[in-house]
Amino acid sequence: MARPQRSKRRKSMAERTQQKELTAEMRTELASKMCGEKKRFGLRGEAQRLADEYGLGIYQCPVCGGWHFTSKTSI
């Protein structure tokens, strides 16, 4: 009997961080990957206004606490 194939999808950074306590090194890596060079907005209203102009969505970043754009329109 053939074995079922395992999913090859890698866990997202957010999923991995929920599994264990973050070390300073992991937090730095996470911030770099999630925030990196993305535009950060301190106010949700400002981010939402601009996102609406460009047809984008927004999300609150769990790393920096600011707001970033996403291509998904509903989160």
mmCIF file of the N, C-alpha and C atoms, coordinates in Angstrom:
data_MODEL
# 
_entry.id   MODEL 
# 
loop_
_atom_site.group_PDB 
_atom_site.id 
_atom_site.type_symbol 
_atom_site.label_atom_id 
_atom_site.label_alt_id 
_atom_site.label_comp_id 
_atom_site.label_asym_id 
_atom_site.label_entity_id 
_atom_site.label_seq_id 
_atom_site.pdbx_PDB_ins_code 
_atom_site.Cartn_x 
_atom_site.Cartn_y 
_atom_site.Cartn_z 
_atom_site.occupancy 
_atom_site.B_iso_or_equiv 
_atom_site.pdbx_formal_charge 
_atom_site.auth_seq_id 
_atom_site.auth_comp_id 
_atom_site.auth_asym_id 
_atom_site.auth_atom_id 
_atom_site.pdbx_PDB_model_num 
ATOM 1   N N  . MET A 1 1  ? 0.838  -1.172 0.000  1.00 0.00 ? 1  MET A N  1 
ATOM 2   C CA . MET A 1 1  ? 0.000  0.000  0.000  1.00 0.00 ? 1  MET A CA 1 
ATOM 3   C C  . MET A 1 1  ? 0.887  1.241  0.000  1.00 0.00 ? 1  MET A C  1 
ATOM 4   N N  . ALA A 1 2  ? 0.573  2.195  -0.827 1.00 0.00 ? 2  ALA A N  1 
ATOM 5   C CA . ALA A 1 2  ? 1.381  3.413  -0.954 1.00 0.00 ? 2  ALA A CA 1 
ATOM 6   C C  . ALA A 1 2  ? 1.137  4.331  0.241  1.00 0.00 ? 2  ALA A C  1 
ATOM 7   N N  . ARG A 1 3  ? 2.215  5.010  0.643  1.00 0.00 ? 3  ARG A N  1 
ATOM 8   C CA . ARG A 1 3  ? 2.109  5.967  1.749  1.00 0.00 ? 3  ARG A CA 1 
ATOM 9   C C  . ARG A 1 3  ? 1.498  7.266  1.224  1.00 0.00 ? 3  ARG A C  1 
ATOM 10  N N  . PRO A 1 4  ? 0.664  7.903  2.039  1.00 0.00 ? 4  PRO A N  1 
ATOM 11  C CA . PRO A 1 4  ? 0.140  9.203  1.610  1.00 0.00 ? 4  PRO A CA 1 
ATOM 12  C C  . PRO A 1 4  ? 1.262  10.226 1.547  1.00 0.00 ? 4  PRO A C  1 
ATOM 13  N N  . GLN A 1 5  ? 1.200  11.091 0.567  1.00 0.00 ? 5  GLN A N  1 
ATOM 14  C CA . GLN A 1 5  ? 2.245  12.101 0.428  1.00 0.00 ? 5  GLN A CA 1 
ATOM 15  C C  . GLN A 1 5  ? 2.062  13.179 1.483  1.00 0.00 ? 5  GLN A C  1 
ATOM 16  N N  . ARG A 1 6  ? 3.181  13.627 2.008  1.00 0.00 ? 6  ARG A N  1 
ATOM 17  C CA . ARG A 1 6  ? 3.158  14.705 2.986  1.00 0.00 ? 6  ARG A CA 1 
ATOM 18  C C  . ARG A 1 6  ? 3.136  16.036 2.246  1.00 0.00 ? 6  ARG A C  1 
ATOM 19  N N  . SER A 1 7  ? 2.511  16.983 2.860  1.00 0.00 ? 7  SER A N  1 
ATOM 20  C CA . SER A 1 7  ? 2.447  18.311 2.268  1.00 0.00 ? 7  SER A CA 1 
ATOM 21  C C  . SER A 1 7  ? 3.844  18.915 2.234  1.00 0.00 ? 7  SER A C  1 
ATOM 22  N N  . LYS A 1 8  ? 4.184  19.518 1.123  1.00 0.00 ? 8  LYS A N  1 
ATOM 23  C CA . LYS A 1 8  ? 5.504  20.136 0.994  1.00 0.00 ? 8  LYS A CA 1 
ATOM 24  C C  . LYS A 1 8  ? 5.456  21.622 1.327  1.00 0.00 ? 8  LYS A C  1 
ATOM 25  N N  . ARG A 1 9  ? 4.266  22.107 1.711  1.00 0.00 ? 9  ARG A N  1 
ATOM 26  C CA . ARG A 1 9  ? 4.134  23.517 2.059  1.00 0.00 ? 9  ARG A CA 1 
ATOM 27  C C  . ARG A 1 9  ? 4.918  23.793 3.339  1.00 0.00 ? 9  ARG A C  1 
ATOM 28  N N  . ARG A 1 10 ? 5.746  24.814 3.254  1.00 0.00 ? 10 ARG A N  1 
ATOM 29  C CA . ARG A 1 10 ? 6.526  25.208 4.427  1.00 0.00 ? 10 ARG A CA 1 
ATOM 30  C C  . ARG A 1 10 ? 5.667  26.095 5.309  1.00 0.00 ? 10 ARG A C  1 
ATOM 31  N N  . LYS A 1 11 ? 5.879  26.000 6.596  1.00 0.00 ? 11 LYS A N  1 
ATOM 32  C CA . LYS A 1 11 ? 5.145  26.838 7.525  1.00 0.00 ? 11 LYS A CA 1 
ATOM 33  C C  . LYS A 1 11 ? 5.582  28.281 7.360  1.00 0.00 ? 11 LYS A C  1 
ATOM 34  N N  . SER A 1 12 ? 4.620  29.170 7.454  1.00 0.00 ? 12 SER A N  1 
ATOM 35  C CA . SER A 1 12 ? 4.940  30.584 7.360  1.00 0.00 ? 12 SER A CA 1 
ATOM 36  C C  . SER A 1 12 ? 5.694  31.012 8.611  1.00 0.00 ? 12 SER A C  1 
ATOM 37  N N  . MET A 1 13 ? 6.327  32.165 8.532  1.00 0.00 ? 13 MET A N  1 
ATOM 38  C CA . MET A 1 13 ? 7.058  32.692 9.669  1.00 0.00 ? 13 MET A CA 1 
ATOM 39  C C  . MET A 1 13 ? 6.111  32.897 10.852 1.00 0.00 ? 13 MET A C  1 
ATOM 40  N N  . ALA A 1 14 ? 4.914  33.357 10.584 1.00 0.00 ? 14 ALA A N  1 
ATOM 41  C CA . ALA A 1 14 ? 3.940  33.580 11.656 1.00 0.00 ? 14 ALA A CA 1 
ATOM 42  C C  . ALA A 1 14 ? 3.563  32.264 12.336 1.00 0.00 ? 14 ALA A C  1 
ATOM 43  N N  . GLU A 1 15 ? 3.382  31.209 11.552 1.00 0.00 ? 15 GLU A N  1 
ATOM 44  C CA . GLU A 1 15 ? 3.049  29.903 12.128 1.00 0.00 ? 15 GLU A CA 1 
ATOM 45  C C  . GLU A 1 15 ? 4.185  29.375 12.992 1.00 0.00 ? 15 GLU A C  1 
ATOM 46  N N  . ARG A 1 16 ? 5.414  29.564 12.528 1.00 0.00 ? 16 ARG A N  1 
ATOM 47  C CA . ARG A 1 16 ? 6.557  29.094 13.304 1.00 0.00 ? 16 ARG A CA 1 
ATOM 48  C C  . ARG A 1 16 ? 6.714  29.854 14.614 1.00 0.00 ? 16 ARG A C  1 
ATOM 49  N N  . THR A 1 17 ? 6.417  31.145 14.603 1.00 0.00 ? 17 THR A N  1 
ATOM 50  C CA . THR A 1 17 ? 6.594  31.933 15.825 1.00 0.00 ? 17 THR A CA 1 
ATOM 51  C C  . THR A 1 17 ? 5.541  31.600 16.866 1.00 0.00 ? 17 THR A C  1 
ATOM 52  N N  . GLN A 1 18 ? 4.382  31.114 16.446 1.00 0.00 ? 18 GLN A N  1 
ATOM 53  C CA . GLN A 1 18 ? 3.345  30.749 17.393 1.00 0.00 ? 18 GLN A CA 1 
ATOM 54  C C  . GLN A 1 18 ? 3.703  29.478 18.157 1.00 0.00 ? 18 GLN A C  1 
ATOM 55  N N  . GLN A 1 19 ? 4.613  28.693 17.635 1.00 0.00 ? 19 GLN A N  1 
ATOM 56  C CA . GLN A 1 19 ? 4.960  27.424 18.241 1.00 0.00 ? 19 GLN A CA 1 
ATOM 57  C C  . GLN A 1 19 ? 5.957  27.541 19.387 1.00 0.00 ? 19 GLN A C  1 
ATOM 58  N N  . LYS A 1 20 ? 6.728  28.604 19.422 1.00 0.00 ? 20 LYS A N  1 
ATOM 59  C CA . LYS A 1 20 ? 7.753  28.705 20.455 1.00 0.00 ? 20 LYS A CA 1 
ATOM 60  C C  . LYS A 1 20 ? 8.044  30.156 20.794 1.00 0.00 ? 20 LYS A C  1 
ATOM 61  N N  . GLU A 1 21 ? 8.694  30.339 21.896 1.00 0.00 ? 21 GLU A N  1 
ATOM 62  C CA . GLU A 1 21 ? 9.075  31.683 22.342 1.00 0.00 ? 21 GLU A CA 1 
ATOM 63  C C  . GLU A 1 21 ? 10.165 32.226 21.416 1.00 0.00 ? 21 GLU A C  1 
ATOM 64  N N  . LEU A 1 22 ? 10.059 33.517 21.099 1.00 0.00 ? 22 LEU A N  1 
ATOM 65  C CA . LEU A 1 22 ? 11.033 34.136 20.199 1.00 0.00 ? 22 LEU A CA 1 
ATOM 66  C C  . LEU A 1 22 ? 12.288 34.553 20.950 1.00 0.00 ? 22 LEU A C  1 
ATOM 67  N N  . THR A 1 23 ? 13.421 34.214 20.379 1.00 0.00 ? 23 THR A N  1 
ATOM 68  C CA . THR A 1 23 ? 14.684 34.716 20.905 1.00 0.00 ? 23 THR A CA 1 
ATOM 69  C C  . THR A 1 23 ? 14.958 36.053 20.217 1.00 0.00 ? 23 THR A C  1 
ATOM 70  N N  . ALA A 1 24 ? 15.921 36.785 20.710 1.00 0.00 ? 24 ALA A N  1 
ATOM 71  C CA . ALA A 1 24 ? 16.261 38.072 20.095 1.00 0.00 ? 24 ALA A CA 1 
ATOM 72  C C  . ALA A 1 24 ? 16.677 37.880 18.640 1.00 0.00 ? 24 ALA A C  1 
ATOM 73  N N  . GLU A 1 25 ? 17.431 36.830 18.370 1.00 0.00 ? 25 GLU A N  1 
ATOM 74  C CA . GLU A 1 25 ? 17.888 36.548 16.998 1.00 0.00 ? 25 GLU A CA 1 
ATOM 75  C C  . GLU A 1 25 ? 16.703 36.223 16.093 1.00 0.00 ? 25 GLU A C  1 
ATOM 76  N N  . MET A 1 26 ? 15.769 35.425 16.598 1.00 0.00 ? 26 MET A N  1 
ATOM 77  C CA . MET A 1 26 ? 14.590 35.071 15.803 1.00 0.00 ? 26 MET A CA 1 
ATOM 78  C C  . MET A 1 26 ? 13.726 36.301 15.544 1.00 0.00 ? 26 MET A C  1 
ATOM 79  N N  . ARG A 1 27 ? 13.603 37.185 16.535 1.00 0.00 ? 27 ARG A N  1 
ATOM 80  C CA . ARG A 1 27 ? 12.808 38.404 16.370 1.00 0.00 ? 27 ARG A CA 1 
ATOM 81  C C  . ARG A 1 27 ? 13.419 39.289 15.285 1.00 0.00 ? 27 ARG A C  1 
ATOM 82  N N  . THR A 1 28 ? 14.747 39.378 15.261 1.00 0.00 ? 28 THR A N  1 
ATOM 83  C CA . THR A 1 28 ? 15.435 40.169 14.248 1.00 0.00 ? 28 THR A CA 1 
ATOM 84  C C  . THR A 1 28 ? 15.196 39.585 12.858 1.00 0.00 ? 28 THR A C  1 
ATOM 85  N N  . GLU A 1 29 ? 15.300 38.258 12.742 1.00 0.00 ? 29 GLU A N  1 
ATOM 86  C CA . GLU A 1 29 ? 15.061 37.595 11.464 1.00 0.00 ? 29 GLU A CA 1 
ATOM 87  C C  . GLU A 1 29 ? 13.613 37.788 11.020 1.00 0.00 ? 29 GLU A C  1 
ATOM 88  N N  . LEU A 1 30 ? 12.689 37.638 11.957 1.00 0.00 ? 30 LEU A N  1 
ATOM 89  C CA . LEU A 1 30 ? 11.283 37.811 11.655 1.00 0.00 ? 30 LEU A CA 1 
ATOM 90  C C  . LEU A 1 30 ? 10.989 39.231 11.189 1.00 0.00 ? 30 LEU A C  1 
ATOM 91  N N  . ALA A 1 31 ? 11.534 40.204 11.887 1.00 0.00 ? 31 ALA A N  1 
ATOM 92  C CA . ALA A 1 31 ? 11.319 41.606 11.518 1.00 0.00 ? 31 ALA A CA 1 
ATOM 93  C C  . ALA A 1 31 ? 11.851 41.879 10.126 1.00 0.00 ? 31 ALA A C  1 
ATOM 94  N N  . SER A 1 32 ? 12.998 41.318 9.817  1.00 0.00 ? 32 SER A N  1 
ATOM 95  C CA . SER A 1 32 ? 13.598 41.520 8.503  1.00 0.00 ? 32 SER A CA 1 
ATOM 96  C C  . SER A 1 32 ? 12.724 40.911 7.401  1.00 0.00 ? 32 SER A C  1 
ATOM 97  N N  . LYS A 1 33 ? 12.217 39.704 7.633  1.00 0.00 ? 33 LYS A N  1 
ATOM 98  C CA . LYS A 1 33 ? 11.425 39.023 6.617  1.00 0.00 ? 33 LYS A CA 1 
ATOM 99  C C  . LYS A 1 33 ? 10.021 39.592 6.489  1.00 0.00 ? 33 LYS A C  1 
ATOM 100 N N  . MET A 1 34 ? 9.406  39.945 7.610  1.00 0.00 ? 34 MET A N  1 
ATOM 101 C CA . MET A 1 34 ? 8.028  40.427 7.564  1.00 0.00 ? 34 MET A CA 1 
ATOM 102 C C  . MET A 1 34 ? 7.933  41.915 7.259  1.00 0.00 ? 34 MET A C  1 
ATOM 103 N N  . CYS A 1 35 ? 8.854  42.694 7.806  1.00 0.00 ? 35 CYS A N  1 
ATOM 104 C CA . CYS A 1 35 ? 8.793  44.149 7.618  1.00 0.00 ? 35 CYS A CA 1 
ATOM 105 C C  . CYS A 1 35 ? 9.777  44.603 6.548  1.00 0.00 ? 35 CYS A C  1 
ATOM 106 N N  . GLY A 1 36 ? 10.998 44.139 6.671  1.00 0.00 ? 36 GLY A N  1 
ATOM 107 C CA . GLY A 1 36 ? 12.030 44.452 5.700  1.00 0.00 ? 36 GLY A CA 1 
ATOM 108 C C  . GLY A 1 36 ? 12.009 45.879 5.209  1.00 0.00 ? 36 GLY A C  1 
ATOM 109 N N  . GLU A 1 37 ? 11.777 46.022 3.934  1.00 0.00 ? 37 GLU A N  1 
ATOM 110 C CA . GLU A 1 37 ? 11.747 47.348 3.317  1.00 0.00 ? 37 GLU A CA 1 
ATOM 111 C C  . GLU A 1 37 ? 10.320 47.782 3.009  1.00 0.00 ? 37 GLU A C  1 
ATOM 112 N N  . LYS A 1 38 ? 9.348  47.166 3.665  1.00 0.00 ? 38 LYS A N  1 
ATOM 113 C CA . LYS A 1 38 ? 7.952  47.525 3.428  1.00 0.00 ? 38 LYS A CA 1 
ATOM 114 C C  . LYS A 1 38 ? 7.643  48.884 4.032  1.00 0.00 ? 38 LYS A C  1 
ATOM 115 N N  . LYS A 1 39 ? 6.714  49.565 3.427  1.00 0.00 ? 39 LYS A N  1 
ATOM 116 C CA . LYS A 1 39 ? 6.249  50.847 3.938  1.00 0.00 ? 39 LYS A CA 1 
ATOM 117 C C  . LYS A 1 39 ? 5.461  50.580 5.222  1.00 0.00 ? 39 LYS A C  1 
ATOM 118 N N  . ARG A 1 40 ? 5.784  51.313 6.281  1.00 0.00 ? 40 ARG A N  1 
ATOM 119 C CA . ARG A 1 40 ? 5.098  51.147 7.562  1.00 0.00 ? 40 ARG A CA 1 
ATOM 120 C C  . ARG A 1 40 ? 4.258  52.381 7.845  1.00 0.00 ? 40 ARG A C  1 
ATOM 121 N N  . PHE A 1 41 ? 3.009  52.135 8.228  1.00 0.00 ? 41 PHE A N  1 
ATOM 122 C CA . PHE A 1 41 ? 2.114  53.212 8.611  1.00 0.00 ? 41 PHE A CA 1 
ATOM 123 C C  . PHE A 1 41 ? 1.806  53.075 10.097 1.00 0.00 ? 41 PHE A C  1 
ATOM 124 N N  . GLY A 1 42 ? 1.880  54.173 10.819 1.00 0.00 ? 42 GLY A N  1 
ATOM 125 C CA . GLY A 1 42 ? 1.594  54.146 12.241 1.00 0.00 ? 42 GLY A CA 1 
ATOM 126 C C  . GLY A 1 42 ? 0.104  54.180 12.542 1.00 0.00 ? 42 GLY A C  1 
ATOM 127 N N  . LEU A 1 43 ? -0.674 54.738 11.615 1.00 0.00 ? 43 LEU A N  1 
ATOM 128 C CA . LEU A 1 43 ? -2.112 54.863 11.822 1.00 0.00 ? 43 LEU A CA 1 
ATOM 129 C C  . LEU A 1 43 ? -2.884 54.027 10.802 1.00 0.00 ? 43 LEU A C  1 
ATOM 130 N N  . ARG A 1 44 ? -3.859 53.301 11.299 1.00 0.00 ? 44 ARG A N  1 
ATOM 131 C CA . ARG A 1 44 ? -4.654 52.447 10.415 1.00 0.00 ? 44 ARG A CA 1 
ATOM 132 C C  . ARG A 1 44 ? -5.384 53.269 9.354  1.00 0.00 ? 44 ARG A C  1 
ATOM 133 N N  . GLY A 1 45 ? -5.947 54.396 9.752  1.00 0.00 ? 45 GLY A N  1 
ATOM 134 C CA . GLY A 1 45 ? -6.708 55.222 8.815  1.00 0.00 ? 45 GLY A CA 1 
ATOM 135 C C  . GLY A 1 45 ? -5.888 55.694 7.637  1.00 0.00 ? 45 GLY A C  1 
ATOM 136 N N  . GLU A 1 46 ? -4.654 56.095 7.916  1.00 0.00 ? 46 GLU A N  1 
ATOM 137 C CA . GLU A 1 46 ? -3.757 56.547 6.847  1.00 0.00 ? 46 GLU A CA 1 
ATOM 138 C C  . GLU A 1 46 ? -3.456 55.403 5.878  1.00 0.00 ? 46 GLU A C  1 
ATOM 139 N N  . ALA A 1 47 ? -3.159 54.220 6.436  1.00 0.00 ? 47 ALA A N  1 
ATOM 140 C CA . ALA A 1 47 ? -2.869 53.054 5.603  1.00 0.00 ? 47 ALA A CA 1 
ATOM 141 C C  . ALA A 1 47 ? -4.096 52.664 4.776  1.00 0.00 ? 47 ALA A C  1 
ATOM 142 N N  . GLN A 1 48 ? -5.271 52.693 5.406  1.00 0.00 ? 48 GLN A N  1 
ATOM 143 C CA . GLN A 1 48 ? -6.496 52.298 4.702  1.00 0.00 ? 48 GLN A CA 1 
ATOM 144 C C  . GLN A 1 48 ? -6.831 53.259 3.571  1.00 0.00 ? 48 GLN A C  1 
ATOM 145 N N  . ARG A 1 49 ? -6.648 54.548 3.805  1.00 0.00 ? 49 ARG A N  1 
ATOM 146 C CA . ARG A 1 49 ? -6.936 55.548 2.773  1.00 0.00 ? 49 ARG A CA 1 
ATOM 147 C C  . ARG A 1 49 ? -6.084 55.306 1.527  1.00 0.00 ? 49 ARG A C  1 
ATOM 148 N N  . LEU A 1 50 ? -4.786 55.091 1.727  1.00 0.00 ? 50 LEU A N  1 
ATOM 149 C CA . LEU A 1 50 ? -3.897 54.853 0.584  1.00 0.00 ? 50 LEU A CA 1 
ATOM 150 C C  . LEU A 1 50 ? -4.145 53.491 -0.061 1.00 0.00 ? 50 LEU A C  1 
ATOM 151 N N  . ALA A 1 51 ? -4.431 52.490 0.754  1.00 0.00 ? 51 ALA A N  1 
ATOM 152 C CA . ALA A 1 51 ? -4.706 51.156 0.223  1.00 0.00 ? 51 ALA A CA 1 
ATOM 153 C C  . ALA A 1 51 ? -5.939 51.182 -0.678 1.00 0.00 ? 51 ALA A C  1 
ATOM 154 N N  . ASP A 1 52 ? -6.943 51.940 -0.267 1.00 0.00 ? 52 ASP A N  1 
ATOM 155 C CA . ASP A 1 52 ? -8.161 52.046 -1.087 1.00 0.00 ? 52 ASP A CA 1 
ATOM 156 C C  . ASP A 1 52 ? -7.863 52.680 -2.445 1.00 0.00 ? 52 ASP A C  1 
ATOM 157 N N  . GLU A 1 53 ? -6.972 53.654 -2.477 1.00 0.00 ? 53 GLU A N  1 
ATOM 158 C CA . GLU A 1 53 ? -6.602 54.301 -3.733 1.00 0.00 ? 53 GLU A CA 1 
ATOM 159 C C  . GLU A 1 53 ? -5.970 53.326 -4.716 1.00 0.00 ? 53 GLU A C  1 
ATOM 160 N N  . TYR A 1 54 ? -5.184 52.370 -4.186 1.00 0.00 ? 54 TYR A N  1 
ATOM 161 C CA . TYR A 1 54 ? -4.446 51.440 -5.036 1.00 0.00 ? 54 TYR A CA 1 
ATOM 162 C C  . TYR A 1 54 ? -5.091 50.058 -5.124 1.00 0.00 ? 54 TYR A C  1 
ATOM 163 N N  . GLY A 1 55 ? -6.236 49.872 -4.491 1.00 0.00 ? 55 GLY A N  1 
ATOM 164 C CA . GLY A 1 55 ? -6.918 48.583 -4.551 1.00 0.00 ? 55 GLY A CA 1 
ATOM 165 C C  . GLY A 1 55 ? -6.219 47.501 -3.764 1.00 0.00 ? 55 GLY A C  1 
ATOM 166 N N  . LEU A 1 56 ? -5.597 47.869 -2.659 1.00 0.00 ? 56 LEU A N  1 
ATOM 167 C CA . LEU A 1 56 ? -4.875 46.919 -1.817 1.00 0.00 ? 56 LEU A CA 1 
ATOM 168 C C  . LEU A 1 56 ? -5.577 46.756 -0.479 1.00 0.00 ? 56 LEU A C  1 
ATOM 169 N N  . GLY A 1 57 ? -5.144 45.781 0.270  1.00 0.00 ? 57 GLY A N  1 
ATOM 170 C CA . GLY A 1 57 ? -5.616 45.593 1.634  1.00 0.00 ? 57 GLY A CA 1 
ATOM 171 C C  . GLY A 1 57 ? -4.514 46.002 2.597  1.00 0.00 ? 57 GLY A C  1 
ATOM 172 N N  . ILE A 1 58 ? -4.825 45.980 3.879  1.00 0.00 ? 58 ILE A N  1 
ATOM 173 C CA . ILE A 1 58 ? -3.830 46.286 4.902  1.00 0.00 ? 58 ILE A CA 1 
ATOM 174 C C  . ILE A 1 58 ? -3.880 45.228 5.990  1.00 0.00 ? 58 ILE A C  1 
ATOM 175 N N  . TYR A 1 59 ? -2.818 45.122 6.748  1.00 0.00 ? 59 TYR A N  1 
ATOM 176 C CA . TYR A 1 59 ? -2.791 44.230 7.911  1.00 0.00 ? 59 TYR A CA 1 
ATOM 177 C C  . TYR A 1 59 ? -1.896 44.847 8.974  1.00 0.00 ? 59 TYR A C  1 
ATOM 178 N N  . GLN A 1 60 ? -2.191 44.522 10.227 1.00 0.00 ? 60 GLN A N  1 
ATOM 179 C CA . GLN A 1 60 ? -1.350 45.008 11.314 1.00 0.00 ? 60 GLN A CA 1 
ATOM 180 C C  . GLN A 1 60 ? -0.224 44.005 11.523 1.00 0.00 ? 60 GLN A C  1 
ATOM 181 N N  . CYS A 1 61 ? 0.990  44.504 11.493 1.00 0.00 ? 61 CYS A N  1 
ATOM 182 C CA . CYS A 1 61 ? 2.179  43.663 11.600 1.00 0.00 ? 61 CYS A CA 1 
ATOM 183 C C  . CYS A 1 61 ? 2.369  43.201 13.048 1.00 0.00 ? 61 CYS A C  1 
ATOM 184 N N  . PRO A 1 62 ? 2.534  41.900 13.253 1.00 0.00 ? 62 PRO A N  1 
ATOM 185 C CA . PRO A 1 62 ? 2.754  41.403 14.611 1.00 0.00 ? 62 PRO A CA 1 
ATOM 186 C C  . PRO A 1 62 ? 4.152  41.711 15.138 1.00 0.00 ? 62 PRO A C  1 
ATOM 187 N N  . VAL A 1 63 ? 5.038  42.135 14.263 1.00 0.00 ? 63 VAL A N  1 
ATOM 188 C CA . VAL A 1 63 ? 6.412  42.426 14.680 1.00 0.00 ? 63 VAL A CA 1 
ATOM 189 C C  . VAL A 1 63 ? 6.562  43.878 15.103 1.00 0.00 ? 63 VAL A C  1 
ATOM 190 N N  . CYS A 1 64 ? 6.198  44.790 14.223 1.00 0.00 ? 64 CYS A N  1 
ATOM 191 C CA . CYS A 1 64 ? 6.425  46.212 14.511 1.00 0.00 ? 64 CYS A CA 1 
ATOM 192 C C  . CYS A 1 64 ? 5.186  46.922 15.044 1.00 0.00 ? 64 CYS A C  1 
ATOM 193 N N  . GLY A 1 65 ? 4.024  46.285 14.919 1.00 0.00 ? 65 GLY A N  1 
ATOM 194 C CA . GLY A 1 65 ? 2.788  46.894 15.394 1.00 0.00 ? 65 GLY A CA 1 
ATOM 195 C C  . GLY A 1 65 ? 2.198  47.926 14.445 1.00 0.00 ? 65 GLY A C  1 
ATOM 196 N N  . GLY A 1 66 ? 2.912  48.220 13.367 1.00 0.00 ? 66 GLY A N  1 
ATOM 197 C CA . GLY A 1 66 ? 2.420  49.171 12.376 1.00 0.00 ? 66 GLY A CA 1 
ATOM 198 C C  . GLY A 1 66 ? 1.520  48.488 11.368 1.00 0.00 ? 66 GLY A C  1 
ATOM 199 N N  . TRP A 1 67 ? 1.171  49.219 10.325 1.00 0.00 ? 67 TRP A N  1 
ATOM 200 C CA . TRP A 1 67 ? 0.290  48.705 9.280  1.00 0.00 ? 67 TRP A CA 1 
ATOM 201 C C  . TRP A 1 67 ? 1.052  48.634 7.965  1.00 0.00 ? 67 TRP A C  1 
ATOM 202 N N  . HIS A 1 68 ? 0.868  47.529 7.230  1.00 0.00 ? 68 HIS A N  1 
ATOM 203 C CA . HIS A 1 68 ? 1.511  47.317 5.937  1.00 0.00 ? 68 HIS A CA 1 
ATOM 204 C C  . HIS A 1 68 ? 0.434  47.030 4.898  1.00 0.00 ? 68 HIS A C  1 
ATOM 205 N N  . PHE A 1 69 ? 0.781  47.203 3.622  1.00 0.00 ? 69 PHE A N  1 
ATOM 206 C CA . PHE A 1 69 ? -0.094 46.846 2.517  1.00 0.00 ? 69 PHE A CA 1 
ATOM 207 C C  . PHE A 1 69 ? -0.013 45.345 2.256  1.00 0.00 ? 69 PHE A C  1 
ATOM 208 N N  . THR A 1 70 ? -1.082 44.793 1.720  1.00 0.00 ? 70 THR A N  1 
ATOM 209 C CA . THR A 1 70 ? -1.099 43.426 1.241  1.00 0.00 ? 70 THR A CA 1 
ATOM 210 C C  . THR A 1 70 ? -1.872 43.391 -0.067 1.00 0.00 ? 70 THR A C  1 
ATOM 211 N N  . SER A 1 71 ? -1.576 42.436 -0.911 1.00 0.00 ? 71 SER A N  1 
ATOM 212 C CA . SER A 1 71 ? -2.307 42.321 -2.178 1.00 0.00 ? 71 SER A CA 1 
ATOM 213 C C  . SER A 1 71 ? -3.688 41.728 -1.950 1.00 0.00 ? 71 SER A C  1 
ATOM 214 N N  . LYS A 1 72 ? -3.911 41.108 -0.804 1.00 0.00 ? 72 LYS A N  1 
ATOM 215 C CA . LYS A 1 72 ? -5.219 40.542 -0.480 1.00 0.00 ? 72 LYS A CA 1 
ATOM 216 C C  . LYS A 1 72 ? -6.136 41.684 -0.052 1.00 0.00 ? 72 LYS A C  1 
ATOM 217 N N  . THR A 1 73 ? -7.313 41.723 -0.613 1.00 0.00 ? 73 THR A N  1 
ATOM 218 C CA . THR A 1 73 ? -8.220 42.821 -0.293 1.00 0.00 ? 73 THR A CA 1 
ATOM 219 C C  . THR A 1 73 ? -9.040 42.568 0.960  1.00 0.00 ? 73 THR A C  1 
ATOM 220 N N  . SER A 1 74 ? -9.206 41.325 1.375  1.00 0.00 ? 74 SER A N  1 
ATOM 221 C CA . SER A 1 74 ? -9.930 41.050 2.621  1.00 0.00 ? 74 SER A CA 1 
ATOM 222 C C  . SER A 1 74 ? -9.151 40.046 3.444  1.00 0.00 ? 74 SER A C  1 
ATOM 223 N N  . ILE A 1 75 ? -8.815 40.457 4.657  1.00 0.00 ? 75 ILE A N  1 
ATOM 224 C CA . ILE A 1 75 ? -8.042 39.581 5.548  1.00 0.00 ? 75 ILE A CA 1 
ATOM 225 C C  . ILE A 1 75 ? -8.862 39.278 6.786  1.00 0.00 ? 75 ILE A C  1 
# 
